[in-house]
Amino acid sequence: MASGPEKKPVKIDELQKAVSENPDSAVAHMRLGTAWLQAGAAKKAEVALRRAVEIDPEYDEAWVNLGGILLGSWDFAGCVEVNRKVAERNPGMLLAHYNQGLGHLYLREAKEMIKCFRRVLEIDPNHAAGHYHLAVGLLEIGEVEEARAALDRAVELGHSPAPEFLKALERKDKYAGSGSENKRSDGRSE
C-alpha cells in the first residue's frame, strides 16, 4: 500500500531516445549524463557530458558535472581546469569553486585550495563542508588557530570531520603549543 505519490525514476532509455531525437541538444545530453552518473556509469556519463559541452561550450552546469566526474576518476588537474574556467565565467557558481578546491586538495595545493573555499564561503557563509575544507587547507599551511575556528564553524553547521583531520589538528596543536612561546636562551618563556 503506497503512502503517497511515488517519484518515477527517470529512465535512461527515455533520455537516450530524447538524445537520438535531438542530437544537437546540449540539455538532452546533460540530462542523459546526469542519469548515467546517478546510475553509477561514470564513463557513459562523461561521454554524454563531453558531448553537451561540445554542443554548448558555455553550459556551465554540464562543465561542473564533468569536473565532478574528473574528480571522481582521479583526474584532479582536469577537475581544477574545468572548474576554474566555469568559475571565471560564472563567479557566483558555488559548485565550480567547491570542486576546484577539492581538486587542489588532492593535488596538495593548499594555498589555491584555501582561495577556492574562501570564495565558497563568500557565496554561502553557512556552507559546512566549505568551512571544513578551508580548515584542512589552513592546517596544511600551519595556520592552526584559524583552522580550528573554521573547523568549529563547520561542526556547528553539522559537518562531521574526518578522524584523520582531527588527529592532525591535535598533533599540530601540541607542536604549536610546545614552540609557540618565545624562549630565552636560558629556556624560560618570555
ZIZINOR-V632455 format. One record per backbone hydrogen bond with DSSP energy under -1.0 kcal/mol. CO is the residue of the C=O (numbers start at 1). NH is the residue of the N-H. Records with the same first field share a line. If there is no record, write none. Layout:
CO=NH + NH
//
This chain:
11=15
12=16
13=17
14=18
15=19
16=20
17=21
18=22
22=25
25=29
26=30
27=31
28=32
29=33
30=34
31=35
32=36
33=37
34=38
35=39
36=41
37=40
41=45
42=46
43=47
44=48
45=49
46=50
47=51
48=52
49=53
50=54
51=55
52=56
56=59
58=60
59=63
60=64
61=65
62=66
63=67
64=68
65=69
66=70
67=71
68=72
69=73
70=75
71=74
74=76
75=79
76=80
77=81
78=82
79=83
80=84
81=85
82=86
83=87
84=88
85=89
86=90
90=93
92=94
93=97
94=98
95=99
96=100
97=101
98=102
99=103
100=104
101=105
102=106
103=107
104=109
105=108
109=113
110=114
111=115
112=116
113=117
114=118
115=119
116=120
117=121
118=122
119=123
120=124
124=127
126=128
127=131
128=132
129=133
130=134
131=135
132=136
133=137
134=138
135=139
136=140
137=141
138=143
139=142
142=144
143=147
144=148
145=149
146=150
147=151
148=152
149=153
150=154
151=155
152=156
153=157
154=159
155=158
162=166
163=167
164=168
165=169
166=170
167=171
168=172
169=173
170=174
171=175
172=176
173=177
174=178
175=179
176=180
182=190
184=187
188=184
//
